[in-house]
Amino acid sequence: IDTNIEIQKLTDLKVLKNLMDTTNLKVNKSRLARELNVDRRTIGKYINGYEKPKNRDRLSVIDEYYDLIKELLNNKIKVFEYKKVLWQYLCDNYGLKCAESSFRRYISLTPEFQEYFDKKKKSAIKAPSVMRYETSAGQQAQLDWKETMNFVLDTGEVIVINIFVLLLSYSRFRVYRLSLTKTQDILFHFLDDAFQAFGGVPGEILTDNMKTVMDEPRTEYSKGKVNNRFQQFADDYGFDVKPCIAGRPNTKSKVESPMKILDELKAYSGELNYEQLVNKLKKINNRENSRLHKSYDMIPLFGLQKEKDFLQPPTTRLHKKSILD
C-alpha cells in the first residue's frame, strides 16, 4: 500500500480515513495542523469526512423581525404601499439596520410577504413614463396636492387629509404642508411658508388646473384663464403662472414622483393624533431634503444653497398672512 500521500489542503485529508481503517497507519495530527495552520481538532473533522457547505446557512438580521412584519402586514388599519415604506417604518420605529436592497430581497424571497405587495401592484394604476427635462436654477417650482387621503387617528376617528407640495425644479428642495381643506386661503398661506423656506421666489410656478388657481382649464386649444385673486397673488410675488394642459399631469413629473413618498403616512394610521401626524410629515420633509437622491445625484438642501442666489425677492411686499397665523 502506497502511504506516500501528499496533503496540501484540508479537503485532501479525507483520503486518510480509509487507510486508517484498513491499516495500522498513524496520523500525526499535530504536525498536519502546524503545516496547514489550523487547529488540531479541525484535522480530525476533515479526516472523518467533514465538508464545508457551499452555501452558508446564516440567519438574516431581518429574520428577527419576521413576526413583527407579519403582524404589520396583517394589520387592517395600516397600509404599506411599497416595500420601501415598510423598510423605513421598521428603521424609524424598531431599530432595523440593513440596506433597503437587502430588505427588498428578503421580502421577495418570503412568499407570504411578497404576496401582500403583489396584490398592491395589481391594484395600482400604472402611469405612463415621461422624459424629465431640467430647468435652470431659480427658474421654476412645481405645485401639487396629495389629495383626499383617508387617515385613522389614534382615537379611531377617520379624517381626510390633503398634503400641499411645492418643489423647486432645479434643486428638488420641497415643502410639505398638511391640511384638512384645500381652500384658496390655505393655498396662499402654504405658498407664503414655502417662499420663506426657499429664501426667495422662483420665476414661474408650474401647476395643474386646480380650481383655486384656474377659472378655466388650459387645454390643447385654449390657454385657460387664471383666477383673478391668484393672479394678483402671483403679481405681488413676481412669478408667472404656468398651468399644464388638462389631462397631462406628468408634465410636472418632478413633483408627481415624490408624491409616492407621502404614502408613508399610511403606515402610521391608527397610532397618531393630528399634531403627531403633522410632526411626522415634517420629519419626512426634512429627511427627503437632507438625503442624497441618486436619481438626480443631489442633496436638495445643498442644492438649495446654490439655487438661492437665483431666486427673486417679491416685487412689492410679502402677501399678507392668512388668519391661520
N, C-alpha and C positions, 0 to 999 in steps of 0.2 A: 504494500500500500504506500502510495506516494504521500508523505506527510509534509512535503516541502511546499506549503501553501503560502502565497503572498497575501497579506492583509493590508489594504491601502485605505479602506474606508469602512465605516460601521456596517454597511449592508453586506460586506464580504464575510462577516462573522458567522452568518447562518450556515455556511458550509461546514463549520467545525462541529455542529451538533451531531451530524450523522457519524462522523469519525469518533467522537467521544463516546457514542453509544455502542459502536461496533469494535472499538479498540480500547486499549488502555492509555489513549492519548491524554496527556495532562496539559492544560492550557494555563499559561502564566497571565492571569487576568490583570495583575498589577502592571506588568510590563506593557501589555497591549493598551492599557488605559493611559500610560505615560506617552506612548508613541502616537496615540490618536487624540491625546489631550482631552480626555473625557473622564468621568467618574468611573471607578471600578464596577459599580453596580450597573452602569449603562452597558458595559461589555457583556455582562451576564444576560441582560434583557435581549440584546441583539443576537447572542448565541442561541437563545431559546426561541428565536423566530420573530421577535418584535419588528414591526414595520411602521414607520412614521406615516400617519394618514396624509393623503394628498390634500384633502380639504380639512382645514381646521374647524372643528365644531365648537365655535365660540358663541356665547350668548351676546346678542347686541345690547348696548346700553338702553335701547328703546324697548327691549323685552320687559324691562321693569315697569314700563308704562302701559303694558298690554291691557290690563284690567281697566285702567283709567280711560284709555282710548275707547275701549268697548262701551264703557258707561257713557261717555260723552256722545258717541255716535248713535247711541240708543235713546238719548235724551230727546223728548218730544218738543221741547221749547227752543233749545239751542240749535243753531244752523251753522254748519261748516261748509261753505260753498266750494272751497278749494282746499287741497292738501296743505298749501302754504298757510292758510288761515289756522288750521289745526296745529301745525308746527309752531306758529307764532304764539298761539294761545298757550301751548304747553311750555314754551320757553319763558313767557312772561309770568306765568302763574304757578308753574310746578318745577321750575329749575331744569328743564330739559336742556342738555348741552350736546348738540350734534348738528352737523351740517344739514341744511334744508334738503340737499340732494340725497343724502343718506336716509333721511326721514321719508321722502317721497318713494324711494326704492323699497323701504321696509313696508310701507302701506301697500304698494303694488304687489308685493310678494305675500301679502296676508289676504287671502281671498275674501273673508268676511268684511274686512275694512275696505278693500278695493271695490267691492260691490256697492257700498254706500256712495262712493264718488262716481261710479259708473252710472248710477241712477241720476245723479246730479247732472252728469254730462248729457244724458239722453233728453233731459227736460230743458236744457239750456238752448237758447236761440243763438245760433252762430252768426256773428256779424261779419259782413264782407270785409276782407282785408283791404287796407288802403296804403298808399305810399306816403310816408311822412315827408313833410317839407320843413326846412329850417328857416327861421326868421332871425334878423339881426337883433342885437341887444337893445332892449328898451322899446322895440317896435310894437309888440303885441302881447296881450293876455287873452286867455280863453275862459269863458264864463259858462257854468252849467250848474244844474241841481241834481243831486241824487234824490229822487222823489218818492214820496209815499211809501216809506219803508216801515213795516209793522215791527214794533219792539215791545216786549213784555217787561214791565218794570218788576222790581223785587217784591212789590205788593201784589203782583198778579194782574195789575191793570195793563191793558193793551193800548199803546199810543201809536200814532202815525207821525213819523219824523221825516224831515227834509234836510238835506245837507247841501249848503252852498259851497261851491268850489270856484276859486279864481286862481288860475295858474299862468305864470309868466312863460311864454313860449320858448324863450331862449334858455333861461337857467332852470326851468321846470320848478322853481320855487312856488309852492302853493299855499293857499289859505283855505282852511275848512271851518265852517261855522254851522251849528245845528239850530233848527227852529221847528216849531210845530206848524207854522204857516209860511207862505211864500208871497206875502203882500209886497207892494212896491216900496213901502216904508222900510220893511225888513231888508229888502234888496239894497236900498240906498245905505242903510246902516252897515250892512256887511261889506259893501264896496268901500265905504269910508274906512272901516277897520283894515281891509286888505291893502289899501293905498298907504295907510300908516305903517303896516307891516313891511311893505315893499320899500318904503322910504321915497316914494315918488309915484308917478302915473305913467303907464305905457301910452304909446302913440295911438293905439286902437284897441278895442275890445271885440273879439270875435264871439258871437252869441247865436243861439238858435232863436226861433220866433216866439219866445215866451211872451205871454200877454202883458207882463209888466214892462216889457221893452218895446214890443211891436204892436201897433194898432192893426196893421195889415201885414201878413207874412210876405217875405221875399220869395219869389218863385223864379222859374226859368224865364218867365215872360214879364215879370214885374219886379222892381227894386223894393217894393213894400213901403210901409210908412212907419217910421219910428214914433213912438208915443211922445207927445209934446213935453210932458213932465220929465221923461227920461232924457230927451234930447237936451233940455235945459240943464239937467244934472251933468250930462256929458260936456256941454259947453262950459259950465262952471269949472270943471276939472281939466278941460282941454284935450279930451280924447275923442277919436272918431268911433262911431258905432258901425260894426261890420256884421250884419246878420247873414247866417248861412242860408243857402237855398233850402226851402222847406223839403223835408224828406231825406236830407243828406246830412245826418248828424256826424258822420265820420269825417266831414270837412274839418271839424275840430277834434281830431283823433288824439291830440296830446292830452286833452282833458278827459276824453271819454275813457281812455285806458286806465288812468289812476282811479276811476270810479270803482273798479273791482276791489281795490284796497279797502274801501269803505264797507264792503260786505263783512269785514272782520268784526264789526259791531254786533252782528247777529249771533256771534259766538258767546256774547255776554248777556243774551236775552234771558230774563228771569233772575238775574243776580245783582243788578244795579238800580239805584234810584236815578232820577233825572239829572241831578247835579253830578253824580258819578259818571253818568253817560256823557255829559258834556266834557268832563275832565278826561275821560278815555279817548274821546275824539281829539282833544288837544295833544295827548301823548302820541297818538298815531300821526297827527300832523307834524309834530316835532321830529318824530322818528324818520318819517319819509323825507323831510327836508334836510336831515343830517346824515343819511346813509348814501353810499355810492350806488347809483343806478347804472348797472352795467350796459343796459340797452342804449344809453346815450352817453355813457362814460363821464358822468358828472355828479358831484355832490351839490344839490340845489342851494344849500346855504352858502357854499363857496362861490357858486355861480352867480348868486345874487350880489355878492360883493363886487364882482366885475360889472354886473348889469346896472347897478345903482347909478353909475355915472351917466348912463344913457337914458334914465327915466327923467321925465319932466316934472317940474313943480306945477301945481294948479295955476291956471292963467289968471284967476281972480282971487277967490278965497275958498277955503275948505267949506264943503257943503255942510249946512247945519246938521248937527247930530239929531237923530230922531228921539222921540220921547222915551225910547228904550234905555237911554243912558241914565 
